[in-house]
Amino acid sequence: MRKRDKLYRLIKTLGKAEKKHFMLYANAFIKKEKNSYVLLFQYIAKHKIESDEELLAIAPPNTFKNLTGIKTYLYKKILDSLIIANQHAQSELYLELLKAQCLHQKGLSEDALIILKNLEAKVDTATYSYTHLDNYLIQLNIHASNPHTSTFYDELGSLLNKIQSFLEIQTLENQYKLLNIEAVAKTRNLNIKKEQSHSNLIDMLQHPLLKDTSHLKNDACHYLYYHTKFLVFNSLNDTENMFQIAKKHFELVFKNETLITRNILLGWGNLLNACISKNDVGCFQQYIHLLNPIVPQDNTQKGYYVYVKNWALLNLCTKLKLTDLFEKEFSIDIVHLETSPHYQKLLYVELASYYFHVKEFSKSLDIINKVSPKLEPKTNTELSFSLLFFLNHLELKNYILCYNLINNFQKKLKTHKPDAIIFHKILNTLKRLNKKLNAPLSSPSTIISIYQKLIELVDAETIYAYSNMYQYNYFKNWINEKIALSEN
C-alpha cells in the first residue's frame, strides 16, 4: 500500500468531536447540495480510507473529477476548523494583539493601548509567554510614534524595564534548558566512562541554579529545575533522593494548579517513575489514581495523561512480573488514543514488551503485527518493535525464520550513522545467536559469549538514540536471564 499523504494522515487523527465540528463548520459554507470536499471528507472518515487507490475503488466513477484540487481545499478547511475548535488562551491573546496593531495602523493609538493594557493584566505573568514581549514591543512602537505626549518618557522607561525583565527571565530559562541537556548527555555517557561521568553528575548538583529554588521565575524554570535533578539522581541510582525530588515537585504543582496542566503531568510521570525505581508497589498504587477525578479535557493533554498512566503501569508490571496487577489495572483500550497516534504507538511498544517478558510471545507478536505489519527502520518506535519482533521469534524457536527476517530488515536499515552501525552489530549478533541455538552441538560457553557480546553492544552510548532506556534495560535483563540458564 502506498504511503498515506497528509490529508489521509490528518483525518485519521481526528476525534469524534473534531469530525462533528468540521461538519458544522463546513455546512455553514454550503449553499446548494453537498460540496465535493464535504463528500470526500465523509468517504475518508467513514471508510477509513488511507490512499487514493482505496478511495477510487469505493467511490462511483466521476465522483471526484479534480481529486487533487478537492483534497488540497479539504485539507485547508480541516485545519481552519481545528484552529477554531481548539482556540485556547494563547491563540486568543495573539488575536488581541492583531486587533491592537490594526487600530494603531488606523491611527487609533489610544484604543490600541486600551486593548494592550487589558491584555497585559489578563495574562498570567508566571508563564512569561512571548505574548508579553510582543505586547510590550507594540506599545513601544505606539509611544515612539507619539513622542510629544506628557507621559512619553514615563511610559517608555516602564516598557523598557518590562522588556529587560522579560529577557532576563528568558535567559534564565535557557540556562536551565542547557543544564537539562547537559544532564541527559552525561547520563548517556555513564555506561562508557562510569567514574568520570559519575563525578560530573555529582558536580552538577552544586551548580548555582540547582542548589536552591531562588531562580525559579516561571513554570519552565520550575519544571526544568526539578526534572534535571531527577535525571541526575536517577543516573546515580539514588532512588531515595530521586523519589523525594519527584514527590516535592509533584506536590508543589498539584497544590498550586486547579486543572491538570502539562507541568502536573510531567511531575506525575517522574513520581511514578521513582516508585518503579524503588520497586514500591504500594506507593505506586497510591499515586497512579491520584489524578483520576480530574482527567484533562484537552485532547492533547488527555492523550498524554492516558500514556503516562499506562506506560508507568506497564513498566512496573514488566519489571516485577506483576501479572495480577496488570489484569486488575490495565483496562484502557489503546484504540481510544487514535487522536494521539504517537502516544498510542509508544504504548503498544510497552504492551508488546510486557507480554514478551511474561513469556506470552504469541500475544506480543499479535500486537507487533497489528501495529507494524511491515517493519520499517524509520523511527525509534519501529526499531523497538523490530527488536521485540525478532526476540519473540527467537523465544518461539523459529531460528531460521528469525535469521531471515533480520536479514531482510537489515537491507532497509541505513548504516551512515554511527548508532545505526551499532544497531546493525546487535542484529548481526542476534543472527549468530539464532544459528548457534539451531545447531544441536553448540557449546553453552559459545552461547554465553554471544549473550555477553549483546550486553556490550547494548551498553554502548549511542544505542540509546534508538529507544527509551527502559526497553534496553529490559533487553539486558532478558540477556542476563539467558546467561544464567545457559550456565546452569
N, C-alpha and C positions, 0 to 999 in steps of 0.2 A: 504493500500500500504506500502511495506517495505521502510524503510528509505533509501534515496539515499546514495550511497557510494561516496568516494572522487572524482572519475572520473566524475560521472554524475554532482556532485556539481560544479566541476571546469568548465566543458563545458558550464553549464547553465550561468556562469558569463561572458563568452567571448563575446566581441562585434564583429561587422561585420569585422572591420579592423583586429582584432586579429585572427578571423577564417580564413580570407584570407591569412594573414601572415603565419599561421600554414600550410595551404595547399601548399603555395610556398616553405616553409621550408621542408615539408615532401616530396614533389615531387623531391626535389634535391637529395634525397637518394634512389629514386625508380629506379631500373634498368630495370625491366620487367613490368609485369602487376601491377595493383593496389595491394599494400600491404594490408594485412588483417587489420592492425591497422588504415590505412587511411580509409578503407571501414567502419570500426567500428565508427570512428570519424564522417563520413558523415551520417551514420544511426542515431547516437545520436543527432547530431546537427539539421538534417532536421526534424526528427520526435519528437524532444524534449523529448526524452526517459529519464526516471528517475529511472529505475530499470532493473535488468537482466531479470526479467519476461516479462516486456514490450518488451525488445529487442528480446528475443527468440520467442515471439509471432508474431513479424513482419518479422524478417529475415527468409529466406528459410532454411530448415534443413541443418545442417553441414556447414553452412557459417562460423561459428567461432568455430572450433573444440577445441581449447585451449583458451577459453574465459578469464580465469583468467590471463594467461600469456600475452595475447594480451592487456588486459586492463592495466596491470602494465607497459608494454612498451609504450603504448599510453600516459599514464599519465606523464611519464618521458619526452617523446618527446614534449608534450604540454608545460610543464614547461621550457624545453630548448628553445622552440620557444618564449615563453613570455619573458624570460631573454634577448634574442637577440633583440626582438621587442621593449622592454621597457628600453633598456640601457639608462641611464641618466648620468649626470656628475659624480655622486658619484661612480657608478659601473666602469666607465672608469678610475677614479682615482685609484681605487684598482687594476685594471688591470695593470696600470703603475707601481704600487708598486711591483706586482708579477714579472713583467719584470725586474725591478731593482734587486730583490732578485735572480732571475735566473742568471743574469750577474755576480753578486757578487759571487755566488756559483761556477761559471765557472772561477773565478779568474780575471774577468774583472771589477775590482772595480772602475776604473776611468769612464768607460762607465756607470756603475750603478749610480755613483754620478751625472753625467750629467742629467740622467732621473729624479733623485730625486730633483735636484736643479730647473729644469724646472717645475716640478710638484709643488714644493713649491711656485714658483712665480705665477703659474696658479690659484691655489686655493684661493678663496675669504676668506681672513683671518677673516672677520666679522662673518662667520659661525662657525669658530673653530671646524670643523669636526674632528672626530677621525682619519681621514686620515692623518692629521698633525702629530699626535703623532706616528703613525706607520712609517711615513716618517722619523721623527727625530730618532726613535729607530733603523731603518735600517742604516741610515747614521752613527749613533753612533757605531753600530756593525762593519761597514766598516772601520771607522777610528781606532777603537780599534784593528783591525787585522793588521793595518799598523802603529805601534807606532813610527817608525823611520823617518817619513816624517817631513819636516821642519815646516809645518803648523799644525802639530798634536795637540798641546796644544791650539792654537787659535780656531781651528775647534771644539775641544772637549768642550771648555768653552762656545762657541757660542751655540752649540747644547744643552748643559745642561741648559743654560739660557732660551732657547726656550721651552724646556720641562717643566721647572719650571713655566714659564709664562702660558703655556697651562693648567697645572694642577691647577694653581691659579684660572683661569677663569672657569674651570670645577667645582671647589669647590664653587665659587660664584653662578654659575648656579644651583648647587644642593641646596644651601641655599634658592634661590628664589623658587625652587620646593617645599621645605619643608614649606615655608611661604604660598604658594598656597594651599597645602594640609591642613595646619592649618586653613586657611580661610574657606575652604569647611567644615571642621569638626565643626567649630564654627557656621557656617551658619546652619548646621543641628541641632545643639543644641539650636538654637534660640527659637524654639517652646516649648522646655521643660523648659529651665532656662532663661527666657527672659531678666531679669535685668542683671544677671551676664554675659550672652553671649553678650548682647548689649554693656556693658562696655568693655569686652575683645576685641570686634571688633574695637571699637574706639581706644583702646590702640595699636592695631596692626598698625594703620596708623602712629604711632610715631616710628615704628621700623626704624633703620638707613637705611636699604635697601629700605624702602618705602618713606622716607622723601624727597629724591631728585633723580635725574636721573644720578648721577655721577658714579654709579656702573654698568651701562648697557653696558657691554663689548661685548656682542654678541646678535644674534637675539633671542635666547631662553630667555635670561635675560630681553630683551626688552619686549617681549610678556608677560612673567610672571609678571613683574612689573605692567603693565597696567591692566592685567586681574585680578590679586589679588586685586588691589584697586577697580576695577569694582565690584567684588564679594562682597567686604565689603560694598560699598555704596548701592548696590542692597539689601543686607540683612538689612541695616539700613533704607531702604525705602527713601534714599536720592536721589531722581530721578534726581535732577538738577546736582549734582556732578557726579552721575553715567553717565549722558549724556555727561558732559564736558570731563570726563576722556576717555570715549569711542571715542568721536569725536577727541580728541587730538591724541590718539593712531592711529586711522584710518588715519587721515590726514598726520601724520608723515610717516607711512609705505607706504601710497599711493603715496606720493610725492617722496619717495626715491626708488621706485621699478618701473621698466618698464614693468614687466609681473606680472600677478596675482599669488601670492605665498600663501602658507598656512597661513603665518603671516597676509597678507592682508585680506584673507577670515575670519580668526578668529576675527580680528579687526572690520570688516564689520558686522559680526554677532552680536557682542556686541553692535555696534552702532544701528542696527535695533532693538535689544532688548531694548535698552534705550529709543528709540522712542515709543515703545509699552508701556513701563512703564509710560511714560509721557502722554499716550493717544494722542500723537501728530501725527495725520494722515498726515498733510501736510509735516512735516519733514520726516516722514517715506517714503512717495512717492518720496521725493527729493532724498533720499539715496538709495532706493531699485533699481533704474535704473542706478545708477552711474557706475556700472561695466559692463553694457550690451555691450558696444562696444568692450570690450576686454575679452570675455569669455575664460577661460583657455582651452588649447587643451589637456592637460594630462587627461586621463580618470578618475583617482582618484580625481584630483583637480576639474574637471568638475562636477563629481558626488556630491562633497561636495558643490560646488557653487550652483547647482540646489537645493540641500537640504536646504541650508541656506536661499536662496531667498524665497522658497515656504513655508518652516517652519515658517519664520517670517510673511509672508502674512497670513497664516492660523491662527497663534496665534493672530494677530491683529484683523482679521475678527471674530474670535471666541470670543475674549474678548469684542469687541464693537458691535457684531452682525451686521457687515457691509456686508450685502448680495450683495449690488450693487458693492462694491469694489471687492468682491470675484469674481463675474461674469465677471467683467472687466479685472482683472489682472491674475486670475488663469487659465492660458492657457497651462501650461506644462502637457504633457502626462506622468504620472509617470512610465508607462510601459517602457519608454526610459531609465529608470535608472536600467535596468537589469544588467548592468556591476557593479553596486554598490548596491547589494541586501540589505545591512544593511541600507543605507540611504533611499532606496525605501520603506522598511517596516516601518521605522520611519515616513515617510511622509504619508503613508497610515493610521497610527495611528492618525496623526494630522487631516487628511481629514475626517476620521470617527468621530473624536471628534467634528470637525466643524459642520458636518451635525447633530450630536446629539444635540448640543447646539442651533442650529437654528430650532430645532424641526422637522427635516426631518429624522425621525427614520428609515424608510424603506431603505433610501439611505445609512445611516450609517451601517445598518445590512448587506446590499449587499456588502459593501467594506470588512467588517469583514469576512463574509462567503467566499468571493473570496480569501482573503489573508491567512486566517487561518481557513480552513474548519473544522479542528479538533483542537480545542483549547487545547494546551499543556502548562503547567506552567513551561516552561524551561528557558525562557528569560524574561527580563524586558518588552520587546515589547509585548510579548504574554500575559503577565499579564495585561498590559494596554488594550489590545484588549479584554481580558476576562471581565474586569470591564465594559467597554463600551457595550459589548455584553449583559450583564445582565441588565444594566440600560436601554438600548433600549427596551428590552422585558418588563421591569417594566413600562416604559412610555406607551407602547402599551397595557398595562393592561393584559399581558399574565402571570398572577401571578403564577398559578400552574406550567406552563411550566418553568418559571424563577426559581422557587423554586427547581424543579427537575434538571435543568441544573446546578445550583450552587452545588447541592449535588454531582452530577457526577464529576464536576470539582474538588471538594474538595478531592475526593478519589485519584486524581493524584497529589495533592499538598502536598509535604513533609513538616513535621512540626518540623524537628530537628533544624531549625534555628529560632532565636527569631523573625526576621522580617517576616518569614513565619507564625509564630503563630499570629502575628498582622494581617496579611492578612486574615488568617482564621477567625479572630474575625470580620473583616469587612464583610466577606461573610456570617457569621452567623447572623450578624445584618441585612444584606440585606434580608436574608431568613425570619427573624422575620417581617421585613417591608412588604414583599410580603404577608405573612399570615394575617397581620392586615389590609392591604389595600383590601384584598379579602374578609374580614369579614364585613358584612353590618353594624354591630353595634359597630365597633371600634370607640373609642372616639378620637377627634382631639388631646387632650393632650397626649394620648398614642403614637399617630403617631409622634407628635413633639418630645417627649422624645427619640424615636428611631432615629430620624434625628440628635438630639443633641449628641447621643452616637456615631453616624458616624463621626461627627465633631471631637470629642475627639480622635477617633482612627486615623483619617487622620492626626491629629496634632502630632501624636506620632513620635518621632525622626526617628526610623528605617524604617518607611513606605517609606521614600524617596529612600531607596535602590531598590525599585521595579519599579520606573518610574521617569520621569523628574518632576520637581516641578510644571511645568505648568499644566500637566494633573491633578494633585491633587488639585491645586488651582481652576481649572475649576470645578472639582468634588465638592469642598467646595461651590463654587458659586451656583451650582445646588442644593445642600442641603439647602443652605440659602433661595433660591427662594421657595423651597418646604415648608420650615418652615413658610415663610411669607404667602404663600397661605393657609396653614393649620390654621394659626392664624386668617385669615380673614373669 
